[in-house]
Amino acid sequence: MNKYNEVEYLMISGIQHFAFCRRQWGLIHIDKKWAENYHTTLGEQIHERVHDPFLNEKRKDVIIARGMKVVSHELGITGECDVVELHQDKDGVPVFGHRG
């Protein structure tokens, strides 16, 4: 049983904005005021690759996943991780589509 209705879930990116600057969070998430500038546009272009869920890599015993969707029904949060490294461990959990 979920503690939260899915429409009430908080976005992880919003939590990050709130922790960084409450005013910025309010402008973005309440007032819906966001203006691109040179720095945000450049950052978006540089950052674009990390959201490609089809651009995964495997280096030795490490799987590098991008654009990984995550959710916690317990905490009522959802979001997308930029880059996640999955390290092979004998006590770890199975990863769909990979052996070991």
TORPA-4810 file (N, C-alpha, C, O; in nm, 3 decimals):
<nodes>
NODE_1_0.084_-0.118_0.000_0.000_0.000_0.000_0.089_0.125_0.000_0.175_0.140_0.086_M
NODE_2_0.067_0.212_-0.096_0.143_0.337_-0.104_0.095_0.436_0.001_-0.025_0.448_0.027_N
NODE_3_0.190_0.506_0.062_0.155_0.610_0.158_0.102_0.734_0.086_0.026_0.813_0.143_K
NODE_4_0.143_0.750_-0.040_0.112_0.871_-0.115_0.041_0.836_-0.245_0.063_0.730_-0.303_Y
NODE_5_-0.045_0.925_-0.288_-0.105_0.915_-0.420_0.002_0.959_-0.520_0.072_1.057_-0.495_N
NODE_6_0.016_0.889_-0.631_0.124_0.920_-0.725_0.123_1.063_-0.776_0.229_1.116_-0.810_E
NODE_7_0.008_1.128_-0.783_0.005_1.268_-0.828_0.065_1.362_-0.722_0.093_1.478_-0.752_V
NODE_8_0.084_1.313_-0.600_0.142_1.393_-0.492_0.293_1.374_-0.479_0.357_1.442_-0.399_E
NODE_9_0.350_1.282_-0.556_0.493_1.253_-0.543_0.576_1.379_-0.572_0.543_1.457_-0.661_Y
NODE_10_0.682_1.395_-0.497_0.775_1.506_-0.520_0.881_1.461_-0.620_0.924_1.345_-0.620_L
NODE_11_0.923_1.554_-0.705_1.031_1.525_-0.799_1.164_1.544_-0.727_1.183_1.642_-0.655_M
NODE_12_1.256_1.451_-0.747_1.388_1.461_-0.686_1.455_1.592_-0.728_1.521_1.656_-0.646_I
NODE_13_1.439_1.633_-0.852_1.500_1.758_-0.898_1.445_1.877_-0.819_1.517_1.972_-0.792_S
NODE_14_1.317_1.871_-0.783_1.258_1.978_-0.702_1.316_1.981_-0.561_1.338_2.088_-0.504_G
NODE_15_1.340_1.862_-0.505_1.401_1.856_-0.372_1.541_1.915_-0.378_1.582_1.987_-0.286_I
NODE_16_1.615_1.886_-0.485_1.749_1.941_-0.502_1.742_2.093_-0.513_1.823_2.163_-0.451_Q
NODE_17_1.648_2.146_-0.590_1.633_2.292_-0.602_1.601_2.354_-0.466_1.656_2.458_-0.430_H
NODE_18_1.513_2.290_-0.391_1.473_2.341_-0.260_1.592_2.344_-0.164_1.610_2.440_-0.090_F
NODE_19_1.674_2.237_-0.166_1.792_2.231_-0.078_1.894_2.337_-0.116_1.961_2.394_-0.029_A
NODE_20_1.907_2.364_-0.246_2.004_2.462_-0.293_1.960_2.604_-0.263_2.037_2.685_-0.211_F
NODE_21_1.834_2.635_-0.296_1.784_2.772_-0.277_1.631_2.769_-0.280_1.571_2.741_-0.383_C
NODE_22_1.570_2.799_-0.168_1.423_2.794_-0.159_1.358_2.894_-0.253_1.250_2.868_-0.307_R
NODE_23_1.421_3.008_-0.271_1.366_3.109_-0.363_1.367_3.055_-0.506_1.268_3.069_-0.579_R
NODE_24_1.479_2.994_-0.546_1.489_2.935_-0.679_1.382_2.827_-0.696_1.317_2.819_-0.800_Q
NODE_25_1.364_2.744_-0.594_1.263_2.639_-0.599_1.125_2.699_-0.621_1.048_2.652_-0.705_W
NODE_26_1.093_2.803_-0.546_0.963_2.868_-0.559_0.940_2.926_-0.698_0.832_2.913_-0.755_G
NODE_27_1.043_2.992_-0.751_1.031_3.050_-0.885_1.008_2.943_-0.991_0.928_2.960_-1.082_L
NODE_28_1.079_2.832_-0.978_1.069_2.726_-1.080_0.943_2.643_-1.063_0.870_2.620_-1.160_I
NODE_29_0.916_2.598_-0.940_0.811_2.498_-0.919_0.674_2.555_-0.880_0.573_2.487_-0.897_H
NODE_30_0.671_2.676_-0.829_0.541_2.736_-0.794_0.501_2.841_-0.898_0.393_2.834_-0.956_I
NODE_31_0.591_2.938_-0.920_0.560_3.047_-1.012_0.581_3.010_-1.158_0.538_3.082_-1.248_D
NODE_32_0.649_2.896_-1.182_0.678_2.850_-1.319_0.755_2.955_-1.398_0.732_2.975_-1.517_K
NODE_33_0.848_3.023_-1.330_0.930_3.125_-1.395_1.071_3.070_-1.412_1.142_3.047_-1.314_K
NODE_34_1.109_3.051_-1.534_1.242_3.002_-1.564_1.286_3.066_-1.695_1.215_3.058_-1.795_W
NODE_35_1.400_3.128_-1.693_1.451_3.192_-1.814_1.587_3.132_-1.848_1.677_3.130_-1.765_A
NODE_36_1.601_3.084_-1.969_1.729_3.032_-2.015_1.823_3.150_-2.040_1.781_3.258_-2.080_E
NODE_37_1.949_3.126_-2.015_2.052_3.222_-2.051_2.170_3.145_-2.108_2.161_3.023_-2.124_N
NODE_38_2.278_3.213_-2.137_2.395_3.147_-2.197_2.441_3.030_-2.112_2.466_2.922_-2.165_Y
NODE_39_2.452_3.050_-1.982_2.506_2.948_-1.893_2.412_2.826_-1.881_2.457_2.712_-1.882_H
NODE_40_2.282_2.851_-1.870_2.189_2.738_-1.859_2.180_2.662_-1.991_2.167_2.540_-1.991_T
NODE_41_2.187_2.733_-2.103_2.183_2.667_-2.233_2.307_2.582_-2.254_2.297_2.468_-2.301_T
NODE_42_2.423_2.635_-2.221_2.547_2.559_-2.232_2.543_2.437_-2.141_2.579_2.327_-2.182_L
NODE_43_2.499_2.457_-2.018_2.488_2.345_-1.924_2.395_2.237_-1.974_2.422_2.118_-1.958_G
NODE_44_2.285_2.278_-2.035_2.189_2.183_-2.090_2.252_2.101_-2.203_2.232_1.980_-2.210_E
NODE_45_2.328_2.167_-2.289_2.394_2.095_-2.399_2.498_1.996_-2.347_2.507_1.884_-2.397_Q
NODE_46_2.575_2.036_-2.249_2.676_1.948_-2.191_2.610_1.833_-2.117_2.658_1.720_-2.121_I
NODE_47_2.500_1.861_-2.052_2.431_1.765_-1.965_2.341_1.669_-2.043_2.300_1.566_-1.989_H
NODE_48_2.311_1.701_-2.167_2.214_1.626_-2.248_2.247_1.477_-2.256_2.155_1.394_-2.250_E
NODE_49_2.371_1.441_-2.269_2.413_1.303_-2.287_2.378_1.213_-2.167_2.352_1.094_-2.185_R
NODE_50_2.376_1.270_-2.048_2.351_1.188_-1.929_2.206_1.142_-1.918_2.175_1.054_-1.837_V
NODE_51_2.119_1.198_-1.997_1.978_1.158_-1.992_1.939_1.059_-2.101_1.821_1.029_-2.118_H
NODE_52_2.036_1.009_-2.176_2.008_0.914_-2.283_2.005_0.773_-2.226_2.112_0.715_-2.204_D
NODE_53_1.886_0.715_-2.203_1.878_0.583_-2.140_1.932_0.470_-2.229_1.950_0.358_-2.182_P
NODE_54_1.957_0.499_-2.357_2.009_0.397_-2.448_2.161_0.400_-2.456_2.222_0.318_-2.524_F
NODE_55_2.223_0.495_-2.388_2.368_0.511_-2.390_2.428_0.452_-2.263_2.477_0.524_-2.176_L
NODE_56_2.423_0.319_-2.253_2.477_0.248_-2.137_2.611_0.187_-2.175_2.635_0.155_-2.291_N
NODE_57_2.697_0.171_-2.075_2.830_0.115_-2.098_2.858_0.005_-1.997_2.795_-0.001_-1.891_E
NODE_58_2.952_-0.080_-2.031_3.001_-0.179_-1.936_3.153_-0.174_-1.944_3.211_-0.193_-2.050_K
NODE_59_3.215_-0.148_-1.831_3.361_-0.144_-1.820_3.404_-0.242_-1.712_3.383_-0.218_-1.593_R
NODE_60_3.463_-0.351_-1.755_3.499_-0.460_-1.664_3.377_-0.502_-1.583_3.280_-0.550_-1.641_K
NODE_61_3.379_-0.485_-1.452_3.268_-0.527_-1.367_3.174_-0.412_-1.331_3.097_-0.422_-1.235_D
NODE_62_3.179_-0.302_-1.407_3.097_-0.185_-1.377_3.003_-0.157_-1.494_3.047_-0.146_-1.609_V
NODE_63_2.875_-0.147_-1.464_2.776_-0.106_-1.564_2.747_0.042_-1.539_2.720_0.081_-1.425_I
NODE_64_2.753_0.123_-1.644_2.724_0.266_-1.632_2.592_0.291_-1.703_2.582_0.280_-1.825_I
NODE_65_2.491_0.325_-1.624_2.356_0.348_-1.676_2.326_0.498_-1.674_2.367_0.568_-1.582_A
NODE_66_2.255_0.544_-1.774_2.218_0.686_-1.782_2.066_0.698_-1.789_1.997_0.609_-1.838_R
NODE_67_2.016_0.810_-1.738_1.872_0.836_-1.747_1.789_0.732_-1.675_1.681_0.695_-1.722_G
NODE_68_1.837_0.684_-1.560_1.768_0.578_-1.487_1.652_0.636_-1.406_1.671_0.720_-1.318_M
NODE_69_1.532_0.591_-1.438_1.412_0.634_-1.364_1.410_0.566_-1.228_1.438_0.447_-1.217_K
NODE_70_1.378_0.642_-1.125_1.370_0.588_-0.989_1.240_0.636_-0.924_1.186_0.741_-0.958_V
NODE_71_1.192_0.557_-0.829_1.072_0.594_-0.755_1.077_0.529_-0.617_1.126_0.416_-0.603_V
NODE_72_1.027_0.599_-0.517_1.008_0.540_-0.384_0.863_0.566_-0.345_0.824_0.680_-0.319_S
NODE_73_0.785_0.458_-0.341_0.645_0.470_-0.300_0.639_0.500_-0.150_0.545_0.565_-0.103_H
NODE_74_0.738_0.452_-0.077_0.746_0.475_0.068_0.766_0.623_0.100_0.702_0.677_0.190_E
NODE_75_0.858_0.689_0.025_0.889_0.830_0.050_0.804_0.925_-0.033_0.798_1.045_-0.003_L
NODE_76_0.740_0.874_-0.137_0.658_0.959_-0.223_0.741_1.049_-0.312_0.709_1.167_-0.331_G
NODE_77_0.851_0.994_-0.367_0.938_1.073_-0.456_0.961_0.997_-0.585_0.950_0.874_-0.590_I
NODE_78_0.993_1.071_-0.689_1.023_1.013_-0.818_1.123_1.102_-0.890_1.138_1.219_-0.856_T
NODE_79_1.190_1.046_-0.988_1.286_1.125_-1.062_1.367_1.042_-1.158_1.335_0.927_-1.187_G
NODE_80_1.474_1.103_-1.205_1.562_1.039_-1.300_1.706_1.068_-1.259_1.744_1.184_-1.241_E
NODE_81_1.784_0.962_-1.245_1.926_0.977_-1.212_2.004_1.004_-1.340_1.976_0.943_-1.443_C
NODE_82_2.100_1.092_-1.334_2.182_1.123_-1.450_2.266_1.002_-1.489_2.243_0.940_-1.593_D
NODE_83_2.363_0.967_-1.405_2.453_0.856_-1.432_2.462_0.771_-1.305_2.485_0.823_-1.196_V
NODE_84_2.445_0.641_-1.321_2.452_0.548_-1.208_2.554_0.441_-1.242_2.548_0.380_-1.349_V
NODE_85_2.648_0.417_-1.151_2.744_0.309_-1.168_2.698_0.190_-1.085_2.672_0.202_-0.965_E
NODE_86_2.688_0.075_-1.150_2.650_-0.049_-1.082_2.774_-0.138_-1.077_2.825_-0.181_-1.181_L
NODE_87_2.822_-0.164_-0.957_2.943_-0.243_-0.937_2.906_-0.387_-0.902_2.820_-0.411_-0.817_H
NODE_88_2.972_-0.481_-0.968_2.946_-0.622_-0.942_2.988_-0.657_-0.800_3.095_-0.617_-0.753_Q
NODE_89_2.902_-0.732_-0.732_2.929_-0.772_-0.594_2.861_-0.906_-0.571_2.746_-0.925_-0.609_D
NODE_90_2.932_-0.998_-0.507_2.874_-1.131_-0.484_2.749_-1.126_-0.396_2.665_-1.215_-0.403_K
NODE_91_2.736_-1.023_-0.314_2.619_-1.007_-0.227_2.517_-0.910_-0.286_2.421_-0.872_-0.219_D
NODE_92_2.538_-0.870_-0.411_2.450_-0.772_-0.474_2.319_-0.831_-0.522_2.284_-0.945_-0.488_G
NODE_93_2.248_-0.755_-0.601_2.119_-0.796_-0.656_2.132_-0.816_-0.807_2.219_-0.757_-0.870_V
NODE_94_2.046_-0.901_-0.865_2.053_-0.920_-1.010_2.013_-0.792_-1.085_1.927_-0.717_-1.041_P
NODE_95_2.077_-0.771_-1.198_2.045_-0.657_-1.285_1.988_-0.715_-1.413_2.053_-0.798_-1.479_V
NODE_96_1.869_-0.673_-1.448_1.800_-0.725_-1.568_1.890_-0.713_-1.690_1.945_-0.607_-1.718_F
NODE_97_1.904_-0.823_-1.762_1.981_-0.823_-1.886_2.130_-0.844_-1.868_2.205_-0.838_-1.965_G
NODE_98_2.176_-0.869_-1.744_2.319_-0.889_-1.720_2.339_-1.012_-1.632_2.258_-1.041_-1.544_H
NODE_99_2.449_-1.081_-1.658_2.484_-1.197_-1.577_2.584_-1.155_-1.470_2.657_-1.058_-1.488_R
NODE_100_2.587_-1.229_-1.360_2.689_-1.206_-1.256_2.650_-1.100_-1.161_2.726_-1.070_-1.069_G
</nodes>
